[in-house]
Amino acid sequence: MKRVTGIGGIFIKARDPDALRAWYRDHLGLDVSEWGGVAFRWNADNPAAVGTTIWSLFKQDSDYFAPSTAPFMINYRVADLHALLAALREEGCNVVEKVDESEYGKFGWVLDPEGNKIELWQPPEGQ
């Protein structure tokens, strides 16, 4: 019997859900539906590409989520990391200055208005 076959959703508590939804819509381009969420369709733009979602645990004392104090971080796939980070800076968002580039892709970070750290990931070509 198969049990877990993937990640079905990510749910976040917010002090002001309407304002936070608007921030994610306006700054990250999430197409928030009337019911309040977003349904991602993997590889909809390129069915031949490989798509993955990573699930990972970190030690309690990890500083990888810093400066956020939230016990979670969401990683969003992006098409052009550097262009998005530049746009977020111009829009006055709290962008972390560090960018990592490796064989796993390009990684950048921004904090949402409630202090949650968001990882932005541009996958390597073909993924």
Buried (B, 14 or more C-beta within 10 A) or exposed (E): EEEEEEEEEEEEEBEEEEEBBEBBEEBBEBEBEEEEEBEBEBEEEEEEEEBEEEEEEEEEEEEEBEEBEBEEBEBBBBEEBEEBBEBBEEEEBBBBEEBEEEEEBBBBBBBBBBEBBBBBBBBEEEB
